[in-house]
């Protein structure tokens, strides 16, 4: 082998020498179009690196280090204000802010608690870059694992852009049976004809989420007490020691448009088509059904979810397939705006292995439907005003309706105002209607009315503060609840609230700066008017950050360091059920009224942002009264570090 390598190197050196001896062609002083493009790409300013959404909302790649970027440094890579995360990275979130909930008029699969890290079609971003761009996110986790999100975007030509990304996470967690293992693969491509006549955005997404499901800790007093033995959280007994759930998904999506007239003119006619096919798979697996609760003098054995059709090895599975097509035509007048008409076709198949009988009740094995809607949109963009109005209504047997108006008035780059109204009649999600399980109590076949939402929003984004107001009226609200209240058991079923719910939310955000010091504060006030406690939120949610930021080492490094406090008032938070992958209403235990203090030291060196965070430092000397849900504590003190690195080639 060594002789072979020597021979190869010898011939390679001769070949290289011969190449060098060849006459080099005379280089022309006149640059070709290709050479000019390469030179321009090498000098491309950062403003040329663009990221845009499906709705064409465009942002520029931003490598700065601000307090907002610190808030977004997490698994979701979004500001998590109004969300309360479970103790392990990659687990679900409790919503503190109801206004963050998004609803589609079409029936969805459900299992919304399992979709904590799921990227919907609207979450996918497309790229337009002059040279290859990479974005790498890394963060340590609680134990035995890491969290990574890596993306590469390239342009094969000026009008063709491709991106490949993968987000992966593995974290064992501090508690028994709390493993998180997730993966999100995304492949996007976009193309625009030089004339702009035809454009397409397409992506493929493959996602999977595996979570150990321990059902919460059995004896809350052991956590809340001061016994040092329980500082090792693995010593706290949990309800389920070998249960896990899996959600997998594959999606193919494209959205394209063709202008009928060959040249862009004052009046244009455009054909539109959007396609979305998605396959999902959910599994709940539990080898051991019974839980033995050991007390000081006695022990009790029970099933956390009630009686079952089997004594061991539960493996409940279902699949969900969705096929969506939207075909439309758009008339555009450069002065009057754009008018679109469209038809939507939505087909879904919600499948269990087969039909079954529980007691005297026949439970079908499938839900399927084909829903067609007709609608129109008017979009206006002129001067300081930017608005869109949408109306759609079904013309098949399953009725749904959506009317939405949104307008934005821009005063200048620092000040704008947004107004929005939505009237929505939404079909129930599939898991409210049909569910099958090896547990007797978790089998049902229901008929519910549409949920109705009337929502008015106003938002002010100014150089002085950001403020928003939401007023909603909700009718026929669907929710899950355990109405039997059997100790140590969760017997959850779906319900519909026949009366109206009035919801109010006011949110204010302001950042103050004085020289190198900064203070960022966000406050959310919520009020719910209802005759029964079915929509429960904290009245006040608060976040405050006090920090120092400045350039160090002759401006070679930008440093940001400080502390953040999160707080919310006590309320009856929803608990989590792993069989359904959903949160359910409970009125036995309140959580809240505890501060969470994080201390951070962040730095930026060129295009790299480095983060060092001590999370929940006050848990070292405070009371053990912090919960993410009524049965699961919030995370303990931990030091985590990582970085976000952008590379422009």
N, C-alpha and C positions, 0 to 999 in steps of 0.2 A: 504494500500500500504506500509506504514511504517513497519507494522508487517511482511509482506511478505519479505521485504528487509532484516529484521533482521534474519528471518528463513534461507534465502538463504546464508547470510554471515556466520551463525552458522554452517550449513552443509558444506560450503566450507572450513571453518577453520578446521573442524574435518577431512575432506578428505585430506587437505594439511598436517595436522599433521600425519595422517596415512601413507601418502606417504613418509614423512620424516623418519618415523620409520622403513620403509622397508629397508632391507639390500641393500646397493649399490653394484652393481657388481664391481669386481676388474678391474681396468683400466689397459689395456695392455700397456706396454712400447713401443711396436711396433706399429707404426701408420699405419692405412690403407691408401689406395690410396685416398679415399674420404677425410680423415682427412688432408692428405698432401696438397690436392688441396685447402681446406678451409684455411689452414694456409698460403699458398702461396698467396691466394686472399687477405687475411688481410694485407699482406706485399707488395701488388702489387705496383710497381713504376708507376709514372704518364705516363711513356712512353708506358705502356701497354694499355692505354685508347686511342683507335684509331678511327678516323673518316675518312671515305673514300667515294669517289664519285662513280658514275656509271662507270667511266672510270678508276677506281682503283687508282686515285690520293689520297694519304693518308697523313693525318696530325695527330698530337698528340694534345690531349686536352691541351690547353694553358691557364693558369690562371694568367699570368703576366699582368702588366699594362704598356703599351707603348703608344706612340703617335698614332701608327697605330690602337691600340685597341680603343682609344678615337674616331678616325675617324669612326670606325665601330659601335659606340654606337648610333644607330638610328633604325627606324622602319624596314628598310630592312636588318639591321645588316651587311651592306656592306659599303665600302668606297664610299661616294657619290660624290667624286670629278668629275666634268664634268656633274653634274645634278643640276637642280634648282627646289627646291620643292615649291609647292603652299603653301599658308599661313596656312592651317590647316593640322595637322598630318593625314595621311591616304588619302590625295588627290594625284593627279597625279604629275608627274615630267616633266619639260622641259629638253630636252637633250641639253647640251652645247658641248658635245664631241660626234661627229658623229661616231667615231670609236668604241663606245660602242654598237652600234646597231648590233643585231644578226639577221641573216636571215636563214630560212629553205628553202630548195629547194621545199618542198611540200607546197601546198596552205594552209594557216592558216585562222582562222576565221576572223582575223582583230580586230578592236576595241582595238588597242594596247595601247592607252592612259588609258584604264580601267584595263590594266594588270600590273599596276605599282607595285603591291605587290604580283602578281600571281607567284606561285612556279611551274615551269615546271618540267618535269620528271628529267631533268639533274640537277635541283637545289636541289633535295632531297639527303640527306646524310644518310649513313648507319654506324652502330656502331659495334665495337668489343671491349668489356669491360670485365675485370675479375670480377668486382663487380658492383652493381648498381651505375649509374651516373645520376645526375640531373643537369640541366642547366636552370636557371630562370633569365629572363630579365624583368625589370620593368622600366618604364619611365613615368613621368607626361606628360600631353598633354596641349593644349591651354585652354580648358574650359570644365568642366563637363565630365570627363571621365578619362581613363588611357590606357596605352599600356603595354601588358604583353605577353611574349613568354616563355612557360614552356615546358621542355622536360625531360623525364625519359627514360634511356636506361638500360636494364638488360640482363644478359645471363642466360638462363635456363640450359645451359650446355656449355662446352667449345666451341662447334661448332654452337650453336644456339643463336642468339642475336635478341632482340626485342626492339624497341623504340616507344614511344607514345609522341606526341607533339601537342600543340595547341597554336596558336598565336591569340590573340584577341585585338581589339582596338575599343575605342569609344571616339570621341572628337566632341564637339558641334561646336567649332570654334568661331572666333570673328565677322565674317560677317554674314549677314542674309542668311539662307538656305545653310549652309555649313557643315552640319553634316556628319561625317565619322563613319561608323560602319563596321568592317571587322572581318573575322574569317578564320584561316587556320588550319585545322586538318590534322595531318600526322600520319600514322601507318606504321612502317617498320619492316621487318624481314629479316634475312639473315641466311643461313645454308651452311656449308661446311662439306663434309664427312671427317672423320679422314684421309683417304687416299688421299684426295684432288680430287677424281675422279668426284664428282658432287658438284656443287655450285649453289646457287640461291640467288638473291636479289629481294625482292618484296616490294611494298608499295601500300597503299590506301591513297588518298588525297581528302578531301572535303573542298572547299573554297567558300567564299561568300564575296562580296564587295558592300556595299550600300553607295552612296554619294548623298548628297543634291547638286543640280546643279543650281547655281544662275546666270550662264552666264556672270559673271563679273560685275563690277560696271559701272553705266550708265554715271556718270559725273566725269571724271578723275580730273578735276580742284578742285573739293571738297576735294579729297584726297591730292592733291599736295599743296593746300593752307594751311594757318596757322590758320584757324578757330578752336578754341578749341572744338566746338561742335562735330566736326568730328573725334576727338581723340577717341571717342566711335565709333568703326568701324560699329556697328550695325545701326548707323544713316546714313551710306552711302547707297544710293539707288542702288539696283541690278536689273538686267533684269528679273530674274525669282525668284519668291518667294515660289513656291510650287512644283517645278520640282525635280525629283530624278531619278537616274539610278541604276540598279542592275546587277551584274555579278555573276553567280553561276557556280560551276563546281564540278564534281566528276570524279575521275580517278582511274583505276585499272591497275597496272603495274607490270610486272615481267621480269627478265632477268636471264636465267639459261644456264648452260653448262655441258655437260657430256663427259668425256674422254672415248673413245671407248676401248682403251687398259687398262687392269685392273691395271697395275702398271706404275708409272711415269718412263719414259725412255728417252733416248737421242732423240728419235723421237716419237711424240705423235699425235694422231688424235682425234679431239674434235668436237662434235656436239653443235651448238649454236642456241638459240631461244630467241627472244625478243618480248614481247607482250605489247601493250598499247591501252587501251580503255578509251575514255574520252567523257563526255557529258557536254556541256556548255549551259547556258541560259542567255540571255541578255534582259533587259527591260528598256525602257525609258517612264517615266510617268510624265505627266504635266496636272494638273487640270485646271489652268488658262492660256490661250494662250496669251492674250494681255498684253502689258507693257505700262504703262502711265508714260511718262517722264515729270516731273513737273519743269518748268522753273520759272524765276522771274515774268514774266507777262503772259505767256501762258503755255499750256500743250499739249503734243502730245501723241497719242495712236497708237501703232503699234504692229505687231507680230515679235518677234525677229528672227524667222526662216521663215518668209514669209507666203504666203497663205496656208490654211489647209483645209482638207476635213470635218472638224468638228469645232465647235465653242468652245468646252471645253472638258476636260477629255480625253486627249490623253493617250493611253496605248499601245505602240508599243512593240512587243515581237518577238524574234526569238530563235531558238535552233540550236545547232551545235553538231554533233556526229562524232567522229573520231575513226577508228579502224586501228591499225598498227601492222603488223607482219613482223618480219625479221628472216629468217631461213638461217643458214650458216654452213659451215664445215671449220675447222681450222687445218692446218698442222703445227706442231711446231717442229723445230730443235733447240736444245739448243745452237748451234753454229751459225746457219744462221738466226734464228729469226722465225717469225710466218707469215704464208700466209693464208689468209681467202678468201673464196668465199661466196657470199650471194645473196639472192633474197629478195626484199622488196615488200610488198603489203600494199597499203595505200588507204583506203576507207573513204570518207567523205560525210556527209549529212548536208546541210545548208538550214534550213527550216524557212519559214514565214507561217503565218496561211493559206494563199492561194494565188492564182494568182489574179491580179487586173489590171485595165486599168486606166491610167492617161493620159488625153487628148486623143490622138490617139495612145499612146504607150502601148503595152502589156507588163506587168511586171510579169514574172513567179514567182511562190511561192517557188521554190526549186532549189538548185544546188546540184548535186551529181556526183560522179565519182569514178572509181576504177583505181588506178595507180600502175603499177608494174615496178620495176627497177631491174637491175642486176648489180652486182659490185664486187669489190675485194679490199682487203687491204693487205699491207705488213708492218709488224712491226719489228723493229730491236732494240735490247737492248744489247749492248756489250761495256764494258769498259766505256769510257767517252761519247760515242754517244748513243742517244736515238731518234729514228725517226719512223714516220708512214706515209705511202702514201695511199690515198683512191681514188678510181675511181668508179663512179656509173652513170648509164644512163638508162632512161626509155625505155621500149619496147612496150608501149601502145600508144594510140592516143595522149595523153597529154604529151608533151616532156619536160624533165628536165635533167639537167646534173650537176655533181659535181666532180671536181678534186681538191684534196688538198694534199699538202706535208708539213710536219712539222718535223723539226729536232732540237734537243737540244744537245749542247756540254757542258759538265760539266768539268770545270777545277779543282775545289775543292768545298768544302761545301759553300764557300762564293762567288764563281764566276761561272756563266754559261751564255751561249749565245743561243738564240732561233731564228730560221729562219722559215718562213712560207709563202707559196704561195697557193692561192685559185682561181679557175676559176669556176664560178657558174652561171647556168641559172635557174632562179627561177620562178615558176608559180605564178601569181598574187594572193594576198589574196582575200578571197571571197567577202569582202565588197567593193572592187574596182569594181567587176563584177556586183554584184546584191545588191540592197538595196530597202527596202520598208519602207514607213513612212506615217503618217497622214499628214505631210507637203508635198505639191506638189513638191517642189524643191528637195526633198530628195528621189526621186524614180528614179531608173535607172537600165538598163540592158546593160552591155558593153562587148566588146571583146577587150582585151588588149594583147600585146605581152609579152613574158617573160622578166623579168628584168635580166640584165647581169652584173656580178660583177667580175672584175679582181683585186685581192688584193695581195700586197707583203708587208710582215711585217718582221721587224728585232727588236730584243730585247736584251739588255745587262743588266744583273743583276750582279753587282759587289759589292765588299766591299766599293767602293768609291762612286758609284752612280748607279741609275737605269735609263736607257734611252730606248726609243722605237721610231721606225719610221714606218709609214704606208703610202703606196702609192697605190691609188685605181683609177681605171677607171670604170665608171658606164654608162651603156647604157640602154635606154628605162626605165628610172627611173619613178616610180609611186608616185604620191603625191596628196594631197587634196588642193584645193584653192578656195577662194571666188573671182571670177573674175568680179562680178557685182558691188561690192563696193557701195552698197546702205547704206546710213548712218543708224546706229543703228541696222543693220540687218546682219545676217550671212547666206549667200546663198552658201553653200559649195558643190562642186562637185569634182569627181576624174578626174585626168588628167595624161597623159603620156608624158614625155619629150623625143622627138625623137632624140635629139643630145646627144653627150657624155659629161660626167662630170668628171673632174680630181680633185682628192682630195688628199691633203697632210697633214699629222699630225706628229708632232715631240713633244715628251713628255720627260721631265727630272725630276727626283725626287732624292733629296739628303737630308740626315740628318747629321747635324754637332753636335758634342758633345765636351764640355769642362768642365770637372769635373761634377758639378751638373746642368750645363746649357745645353740646347739643342735648336737647330734651324732646323726645317724641312721645306723644300721648294719644291713645285711642280709647274711646269710651262708647259703649253700646247700651242703650236703654230699650227694653222690650216689655210690652204689656199685652196680655191675652185676656179677652172677655169671653167666657164660656161657662155653660151651666154645669159641666162635668170636666174633671182634669184629664183631658185626652191629648192636649198639645201643651207640653210643659217645657218652659225655658227659664233661665235665670233672669231676674229683673235687670240686673246690672252686670255687665262684663267689661273688664278694664285691663289695659296694658300700658305700661310706662317704661321708657328707657332713658337713662341718663348716661351720657357717653362723652368721651374725649376723642378727637380725631385730628391728626396733623401729619405733616411730612417729617420723616427722620432720615438720618444718614445722607445729608445733602440732597434730599428729595428722591433718593433711590428707593425708599420704602414709604408707603402711606399706611399709617397705623390708626386703628379704631378700637377703643377699649371702653368698657363700661358694664352696666348691669341692667337687666330687664326684670320687671315684676308683672306677673299675670295674676288676675283675681276674678272670681265671679261669686255672686251671692248664692245662698242655699236654695235648692229646688229639688223636686222629685224627678231626678234624671231617669231617662229610659235605661233599661238593662238590655243585655245582648243575649240572643238565643242562637246557638251554633247550628241547630238543625235547620232553621229557616234562614240563617245568615241575615237576620233582621233585629232591630231594636224594638222593644215592646214597652208599653206603658206600665208603670208600677207606682204605687202610692204608699209603700212601707218604709222607705229609707230616703232621706234627703242627703245630698252631697253638696260640697261647696264651702264657701267662707274660709278658704285657706289660700294664702299667697304662695306663689311659686317664683323663686328668685333664681335667675341665671346670670352668671358672670362670664364675660367674653373678652377675648383679646384676638382681634382680627388684623390682618395686614394684606397689603397689595404690593406685589413686585411685578412691574410691567403688566402682562396679561394674566397673572396668577393671583388669585385671592385665597388666602390661608386663614383657617378658622380654628380657634381653640376655645372650647366652651365648657364651663363647669355648670352642669344642669342641676337645678333644684338644690342649691347649696344650703338653703334653710332647713332641709329635711335632716341635716346632721345634728341640729339642736332643737328642732321643733317637735310638736306632737305628731303621732302617726294617725292623722285624720284626713289624709288626702286620698281621694278616690277618683278613678276615671269613669266608673259606673258603680251602681250600688253593690256589686259583688266582686269588683276588681280594683285594687289600689292603683293610684297613679305611680309613675316611675320614681325611683329613689335617686339620690345623688350619684352622679357619674360624670367623669371628665371625657369629653369626646373631641376629636380633632379631624381635620380633613382639608380639602381644597377644591376650588373650581378653576380649571385651567383652559384658556382659549388660545388656540394656536392658529395663526394666519400664515399660510405658506406663500 
